[in-house]
Amino acid sequence: MIELQDLFWLTLIGFLCLAWWQGQKVKEIALRRARRECRDLDLQLLDDSVALRAIWLKRDDGGRIRVWRRYRFEFTSTGDERYTGEVVTLGVAVTGFHLAPHRLG
């Protein structure tokens, strides 16, 4: 027989797994955007990765609460120096993209 406490812990673990899975999906969306922007601007995305730097709850345009995330990545334009860029997401939508000032290659 399953007790209420066991059900609570199973539900909590399930929720945490779902949140982690959703986070991985959004991270992949941010990485695809960083790759595409770097390719279009003739920049090299370094390490082929993005790193989560901030996470928060915010409302979207429809008033629904979504998870807001800011990812940071590094790129180069000349092959010598590293610069940083950011991808901002709200839910699964990219809402911002920013590149630090950099030398043109």
N, C-alpha and C positions, 0 to 999 in steps of 0.2 A: 504494500500500500504506500502511495506517495503522500508525504506530509507536505503541509503548506510551505514550510521552510525550504524543503527540497525543490519545490516548484518555483519558489522565489529565486533560488540560486541558479536553477536551470534557465529561467527567463533572463536573468541578468547576464549570464554567460552568452546566451544567444544574442542578446542585444549588443554586447560588446563585440562579438564576432561580426555581426551585421555592420556595425559602425566602422570596424577596421576594414572590412571588404569594400564599403562605400568610399572610405578614404583612399584606398588603393586605386579605385576607379577614377576618382577626381585627380589623383596624382598623375595618372597616365594621361588624362585630358590636358593637364598643365604641361606635361613633358612634350606632348604632341604639338601644343601651341608654341612652346619655346623652340622646338626643332624647326617648325615651319617658318617662324619669324626670322630665325638665324639664317636659314637657307635663303629666304627671300631677300635678306639684306646682305648676303654674301659674308656672313660671320660664321665662326666655328663654335659650336656648342661644346664646351669642355666637359669632360667626364660623362657626357650623355645622361645627365641626371638633373633633377630638381630636388630641393630640400625644403621641407615644411618649416617655416619660420614663425608663423602666427596662426591662431585658430580662434574663432569667436562665433557667437550667434548674432545674426543680423536679420532684419526683415527685407524681403525682396520688394519689387514694385507693386506686387499684389497684396502686400501686407503679411505674407506667410513667413514664418521664422525658418531661416536656412542657415547652414554652416558656412561661414566666411573663412577662407583660407588664403594665406599669402605664401607663395613658394619663391625661393631664390635659386638662381643658377648662375654659372659663370660662362663667359664667352671671350673670344679674342677676335680682333680684327686684323692684327698684323702677325700673330703667331708668337709675339714676344711678351705682351702684357695680358694680364687677366682683368676682366671687368665683370661687374655684376649686373644682373637683370632680375626682374620680378614678374611673376604671373599671379594675378589675384582672381580667385573664384568665389562665386556665391552659389551654393548648391553645386550643380554640375556645369554651370555656365561660367565661362571666362568673362570677367567684367573689367579687367585691367591688364595692361602689359606695359612694362617700362624697362628701358635700357639706360644704364649709366652713360654719361658722355665718354666717347672713346675716339681713338685715332682712326682715320679711314685707311684701309689697307691698300 
